[in-house]
Amino acid sequence: MTRSELLQIAEKAVNGDREQDYGSPENNFKTIANLWEIYISAKCVGQGADVCILPQDVAVMLILLKTARIASGHAKNDNWIDIAGYAACGGEIESTEEKNNER
């Protein structure tokens, strides 16, 4: 698979069915961040501890998940496609946040 093909598949994934199935990455990653904050607070650092995970952090951690799968020695194109998609979503979320903070 060429890089162009990989990026085209990733683009279809993040702008196609997945968004229809799960909602926008901004909203979905925010929900994931909220759930991870609750879990980490309860399980890792203690109730009431201040845990802050942003939607763009979710994109990075999902990229790390895919990186771990690649590191296992059993990489599949799907891992690389997902990394490209998560990077695009995270970059867009970060860019939107920066624009909102400039206002």
N, C-alpha and C positions, 0 to 999 in steps of 0.2 A: 504494500500500500504506500502510495506517495504521500508526502506531507500535505499536498493540495487535497488529495482525496480524504485524508484524515480530518483536515479542517472542515471540509464540506460536510462530512458526516456529523462532526461535532456541532456545526452550525445548525443543521437540521434537527439535531437532538435538543438543543437549548431553545430553539425558536419554534419547535413543532409540537409533537404529541406530549412531550414531558411537561411543557408549560400548561397544556390543556388538562393533563392528568393531575398535576400537582400544584398548579398555580404559578405565579411569577417566581423566579428565583429569589427576588427580594423578600417576598412574603414567606416563601417556603424556608429560606435560610434563616429568617428571623424566628420562625417557629422552632426550627431545629436549635438555634442558639438559646432560646428560652428554655427548652427542655434540657439541653446540656448544662446550662447554668444550675438548674434545679438539681440535676443528678450529681454534678461535681460538688456542689455545696453540701448535699446530704451525704454523699459517699466518700469524698476525698478531703475536704477541708473543714467540714462541720457546719451544722445548721447556723444560719445567720451570717456566715462568712460572705464577704463581698466577692462575687464572681461576675465578671463581665465578659461575655462573648458576643462579638458583633457578627452580623451576617457575613461580612468579608472574611472573618476568622473561620467560619464554617467552610467557606470555599477552600481556604488553605488547608484545613484539617482533612477535608475530603480528598484533596490532592495528595496529602501525606498517606492517606489510606491506600490510594491507588499506587503510590510510590512503594509502599510496603509490599503490595501484591507483586509489583514488578521485581522487587528485590528478592522475592521468594524463588526466583529463577523460572517462574512459569508465566511470564508476561504474555498478555494477549493484546491484540490491537484495541480491544474494548477499553483496556486500562488507559492507553494513550489517548483515545478519543475522549474518555471521561475527563482526563486531566485537562485537555484543551478546553472542554466545555466548562469545567469548574473555573479555570483561569479566566475565561471570557466573562462568566457571571460575576466572579469576584472583582475583576477589573471594572466592570460596569457599575457595580454597587459602590465601589470605592470612588469612582469618578463622580457618581451622583451625589455621594456624601460630601465630597470636596466642593461641588457646585453649591449645594445647600448651605454649607458653612461659610461660603463667600458672601452670601446674601445678608 
